[in-house]
Amino acid sequence: MPNVVSALRAAPVHATLFSRGITHTITGASTSTSTSTSTSTSTSPNISRAYASISPAAAAARDAARMPLLRPLALYRRLLRAHRLYLPAEMRLLGDEYVKAEFRAHQKLDNPAQVIGFLTEWQMYLQQVEGDKWKGERMDFTKIERLSEDQMVQLYELMQSIKNPSTEPIPGDTPDKQWTKK
């Protein structure tokens, strides 16, 4: 399994959809971020903290926390609209199917913390797609660490299918049959 982890750590994610949607779906809870703070040299007590450095993921989480959450149906529609406007055709098809499946699977969540986490992650993803900052972004390592072994394998297979979209296996074929076809 370490080779899967190292491959995921080194590979850029071509669409934040995969880091936001899959990670949230798998963890089933909202992500928490911490920011490092340092004391300012100013004498004013009101300006006693300044952000020394902040990761892009923490900045996105901080910005998303300031925005009110969209209602699920409005968020769903905006996600599909953002895919139509900002994604290439092949990524749009994959993204639309994934969004539909995730919203369908999470339709009957009872735990308010999970609902808020689900909506927050998708809203952060929406902001990134609309801002066009997702291209070539790497997945946050803390999210990869939370995945189970099966989830890492699933994410690795997804990464491979993104890199080589034309080499998808035919359902029911074994690896031997795939290599012998002409």
Phi, psi and omega in degrees: 000334181301329179293328176292316180297315180293325178293319178292324180293324186272338187272136175285145176271125185280345176214132181295342176313316185288322180286323183281306186293308183295314183300316181293317181299319183286317182283326178072017179213164180284153179271147176245143180236150176237145178242143178275138180236154176225157182280136180281157179276359180291150180275347181287129180290336180289332180248066184261350182234143174221144179284119180287308176206148181217135180286157178300324180293319179292323178295318179295319179294320179296316179294322180292328179293332180283334182273142175291148180288141174282155174292152185305315182293320178294320178296316179302312180295320179293325177298312180296322178294318179296321177298317181297322185274327192245346184257149172296160188305313183291324177287328179296315180299313179296316181296317179298315179297319181293315179300314180299316181295319181292316179293324177294318182291331183258017184295329186248035176292136180257329184284119181300327179295321178291322179297313180296317178298316179299310181294322180297314180298316180291326178290323176295319177299317179300316179298321180290319179294316180292331179274352178060034180256005188275345186292125177077008181287143177268149180285141180296128184296328180296329177288324178294321181298332182281346184285147174282174181298316179297321180292324177295319178297317179298317179293321178296317178297322177297317178299317179295322179291332176288317181292321183233075185293338183275351183257036180288135179290148176277131181304134179091349179275145173268163179303327179296317180294324182295322183281337183269350180290147180243000000 
